[in-house]
Amino acid sequence: MPDKRLRGSTEYSSHPPTVRARARLEKLPEEKRRFEQAKNREYNAMWQSCTRISRREDYRLASLEGRRNMLVSNLRAVMDKRRQSGKLICGVDAEVMVKRHLRKEAALRAAQDGSRHVPIGLQGVSVEARLDHLDTELPLTSDNWLESDGGQSSGAHSNMFEHHPVLGDYVDDTDVAQLQDQLADTERGMRELMRVQIHLTRVADQTLSVVSTLAESNRRLDAKLEYVIQFLQHPAPPPGPSRVAAMPHHSSAGFAAPHSVPMAPAMQQPMQPTIQAIQPEGFRPMSSFDPNSRPEQRPQQMEQQPVQYIPEMASI
């Protein structure tokens, strides 16, 4: 049959499927050929009707069940109009046509990446009618090809197609890769959230440790400040000699400061017994030096009795 895609065309298309269809029709008997031609016209009329309905704004904003009802009612109106005009009715199933149309829409939208639109097939529509075609506004992907009643887009999954099991299986097959990508992104997001939670926990622990350390430091500073204040408020000692003994110098036998109370003779030279125990016999003074004598007598004894050395012991 002539190609109706261009108005006024009288030649057949050279498309291979069209050539094969024409060859098959020419081999059929006359009665069967007329039935096949009428069936093709009825099918094309129903498909073009679904295409025109799918360009409407209310159809694109409707839910899946709403789209299905709109297509079915429109196809029934087309069939009634053809029946009233006296055309041959070949009995094309409207339910099958609607399922095929919805499945084609799902396939076109699921196959796209959102970077370009997918026009609905307009085969058999004139060029003037194609100029009035409205492209879809949203990216035609499987994530937003179906819109809910509230105007928010929702992803396609098999639960949306309870009345269309074949279409539900098809959506499951086409969305497997996309669902896997979404699961991978979700897992990566969960791992990142776990890392952030662990980091925040560590930061919180460190913050608590720093706060406790600062509190302990403040407590110690307050204690020292209180001690200094109490020390400064303590009354000064009365004037006079101190009752606290001064620390001795290691390089002298005496003390750095005199005592108000005389010390015992043994405490005036505490290292004298040790020196006598380790000093050689040759280096001892040959005198009647008494280490237990009184201190005021020792300088006189040392001056009166000089030290005598034994040569044999000195050479050792």
C-alpha positions in Angstrom: 0.0 0.0 0.0 1.2 3.6 -0.5 3.3 5.2 2.1 1.1 7.5 4.2 3.9 9.2 6.0 4.0 12.0 3.4 0.7 13.6 2.3 -0.1 13.0 -1.4 2.3 10.2 -1.8 1.4 7.6 -4.5 4.4 5.4 -4.4 5.2 2.5 -2.1 8.1 2.6 0.4 11.3 0.8 -0.5 11.8 -0.2 3.1 12.6 -4.0 3.2 9.7 -4.9 5.6 7.3 -3.0 3.4 8.6 -4.8 0.3 8.2 -8.2 2.0 4.7 -7.4 3.2 3.6 -6.3 -0.3 5.0 -9.5 -1.8 3.2 -11.6 0.8 -0.1 -9.8 0.2 0.2 -10.3 -3.6 0.4 -14.0 -3.2 -2.9 -14.2 -1.1 -6.4 -14.8 -2.6 -8.5 -11.7 -3.3 -10.9 -12.1 -0.3 -8.1 -12.8 2.2 -6.1 -10.0 0.8 -8.9 -7.5 1.5 -9.2 -8.8 5.0 -5.5 -8.5 5.6 -5.5 -4.9 4.3 -8.5 -4.0 6.5 -6.8 -5.5 9.5 -3.6 -3.5 8.8 -5.6 -0.3 8.5 -7.4 -1.0 11.7 -4.2 -1.7 13.5 -2.6 1.5 12.2 -5.6 3.5 13.2 -5.5 2.2 16.7 -1.8 2.7 17.0 -2.0 6.3 15.7 -4.8 6.9 18.2 -2.5 5.7 21.1 0.3 7.9 19.8 -2.0 11.0 19.7 -3.2 10.4 23.2 0.3 10.0 24.5 1.2 13.5 23.3 -1.4 15.1 25.6 -0.4 16.8 28.8 -2.9 15.1 31.0 -1.7 11.7 29.8 1.9 12.5 30.7 0.9 13.7 34.1 -1.4 10.7 34.8 -0.6 7.6 36.7 -0.1 4.2 35.1 -3.8 3.1 35.7 -5.0 6.5 34.4 -2.9 6.2 31.2 -4.3 2.7 30.7 -7.9 3.8 31.1 -7.3 6.8 28.7 -5.9 4.5 26.0 -8.6 1.9 26.3 -11.5 4.4 26.2 -9.9 6.1 23.2 -9.5 2.9 21.3 -13.1 1.9 22.0 -14.2 5.3 20.6 -12.1 4.7 17.4 -13.6 1.3 16.9 -17.1 2.7 17.3 -16.4 5.4 14.8 -15.1 2.9 12.3 -18.1 0.6 12.8 -20.5 3.5 12.2 -18.7 4.4 9.0 -19.3 0.9 7.7 -15.7 -0.2 7.6 -14.7 -3.8 8.1 -14.0 -4.7 11.7 -11.2 -7.3 12.0 -11.3 -7.6 15.7 -7.9 -6.2 16.8 -7.7 -6.7 20.6 -7.6 -3.3 22.3 -6.1 -4.7 25.5 -3.2 -6.2 23.7 -2.7 -2.9 21.8 -2.6 -0.9 25.1 -0.1 -3.4 26.7 2.1 -3.1 23.7 2.0 0.7 23.7 2.8 0.9 27.4 5.6 -1.6 27.0 7.1 0.4 24.1 7.0 3.6 26.2 8.8 1.8 29.1 11.4 0.4 26.7 12.1 3.8 25.1 12.5 5.6 28.4 14.5 2.9 30.2 17.0 2.8 27.3 17.9 6.4 27.5 20.5 8.0 29.8 18.6 11.3 30.3 20.8 13.4 27.9 18.3 13.4 25.1 14.5 12.9 24.6 12.8 10.0 22.9 10.1 10.9 20.5 7.1 8.6 20.2 6.8 6.8 16.9 4.8 8.8 14.4 4.9 6.4 11.4 1.9 7.1 9.2 1.4 10.7 10.5 1.7 13.5 8.1 4.5 16.1 8.2 2.1 18.9 9.2 0.8 16.8 12.1 4.3 16.0 13.2 5.1 19.7 13.6 2.5 19.9 16.4 4.1 17.0 18.3 5.1 17.9 21.9 8.2 16.4 23.2 8.4 15.3 26.8 9.8 17.8 29.3 11.3 15.4 31.8 14.4 13.2 31.1 13.1 10.0 29.7 14.7 7.5 32.0 13.4 4.6 34.0 13.6 6.7 37.1 11.0 9.4 36.1 9.1 8.0 33.1 6.2 7.3 35.3 4.6 10.1 37.4 2.3 9.6 40.3 -0.9 11.5 41.0 0.8 14.0 43.2 3.1 15.1 40.4 6.3 13.5 41.9 8.2 11.0 39.7 8.8 7.5 40.9 11.0 4.7 39.6 9.6 1.8 37.7 9.4 -1.6 39.3 7.3 -4.7 39.0 4.9 -3.8 41.8 3.5 -1.0 39.6 2.4 -3.5 37.0 0.2 -5.9 38.9 -2.4 -5.9 36.1 0.4 -6.3 33.5 2.6 -9.3 34.4 4.4 -9.3 31.1 5.2 -5.6 31.4 6.3 -6.1 35.0 8.8 -8.8 33.9 10.1 -6.6 31.2 10.7 -3.7 33.7 12.5 -6.1 36.0 14.8 -7.2 33.2 15.5 -3.7 32.0 16.2 -2.2 35.5 18.5 -4.9 36.8 21.7 -3.0 35.9 20.3 0.3 37.2 19.2 -1.3 40.5 22.7 -2.8 40.9 24.2 0.6 40.4 21.9 2.1 43.0 22.7 -0.7 45.5 26.4 -0.1 44.9 26.0 3.7 45.5 23.9 2.9 48.6 26.6 0.6 50.0 29.3 3.2 49.3 27.2 5.8 51.0 26.7 3.6 54.0 30.4 2.9 54.3 31.2 6.6 54.1 28.6 7.3 56.8 30.2 4.7 59.0 33.6 6.3 58.5 32.1 9.7 59.4 30.4 8.3 62.5 33.6 6.6 63.7 35.6 9.9 63.1 33.0 11.9 65.0 33.1 9.3 67.9 36.9 9.7 68.1 36.7 13.4 68.0 34.1 13.3 70.8 36.3 11.1 72.9 39.3 13.4 72.4 37.2 16.4 73.3 36.0 14.8 76.5 39.6 13.9 77.4 40.8 17.5 76.8 37.9 18.8 78.9 38.7 16.5 81.8 42.4 17.4 81.6 41.6 21.1 81.6 39.3 20.6 84.6 42.1 18.8 86.5 44.5 21.6 85.7 42.1 24.2 86.9 41.5 22.3 90.1 45.3 22.1 90.8 45.8 25.8 90.0 42.9 26.7 92.4 44.5 24.5 95.1 47.9 26.2 94.6 46.4 29.6 94.6 44.5 28.8 97.9 47.8 27.6 99.5 49.6 30.8 98.4 46.8 32.9 99.8 46.9 31.1 103.1 50.7 31.3 103.3 50.6 35.0 102.7 48.0 35.5 105.4 50.1 33.5 108.0 51.7 35.9 110.6 55.5 36.5 110.4 57.8 34.9 113.0 59.1 37.1 115.9 62.6 38.6 115.6 65.5 36.7 117.0 67.8 33.7 116.3 66.3 31.0 114.2 65.6 27.6 115.7 66.2 25.8 112.3 69.6 24.5 111.8 71.3 25.5 108.5 72.5 22.8 106.1 76.2 22.0 106.3 78.7 22.5 103.5 80.4 19.4 102.2 83.7 21.3 101.7 84.1 22.4 105.3 83.9 20.8 108.7 81.8 23.6 110.2 78.4 24.9 109.4 77.3 27.9 107.4 75.6 29.6 110.3 76.2 29.4 114.1 73.6 27.8 116.3 72.0 29.4 119.3 72.5 26.1 121.2 76.0 24.6 121.4 76.4 21.3 119.5 77.9 18.1 121.0 81.6 17.4 120.4 80.8 14.4 118.3 78.6 16.4 116.0 81.2 19.1 115.4 83.4 16.8 113.4 81.2 13.9 112.3 83.7 12.6 109.7 86.7 12.3 112.1 86.2 8.5 113.0 85.9 7.7 109.3 89.0 9.6 108.4 91.0 7.8 111.1 89.8 4.4 110.0 90.9 4.9 106.3 94.0 7.1 106.8 97.4 5.2 106.6 99.5 4.8 109.7 102.4 6.8 108.1 100.2 9.9 107.6 99.0 10.0 111.2 100.4 12.8 113.4 102.8 11.6 116.2 101.2 13.5 119.0 98.8 13.1 121.8 95.9 14.4 119.7 92.6 13.4 121.2 89.7 13.5 118.8 87.3 13.5 121.7 88.9 16.6 123.2 87.1 20.0 123.2 87.1 22.0 120.1 88.9 25.0 121.6 91.8 22.8 122.5 92.4 21.3 119.1 94.0 24.2 117.3 96.5 24.7 120.1 97.4 21.0 120.0 97.9 21.0 116.3 100.2 24.0 116.5 102.3 22.6 119.4 102.6 19.1 117.9 103.4 19.2 114.1 102.9 16.2 111.9 105.8 13.8 111.6 106.1 11.5 108.5 107.7 8.1 108.3 109.8 7.8 105.1 109.3 4.1 104.6 105.5 4.5 104.7 105.6 7.5 102.6 107.3 5.7 99.7 104.6 3.0 99.5 
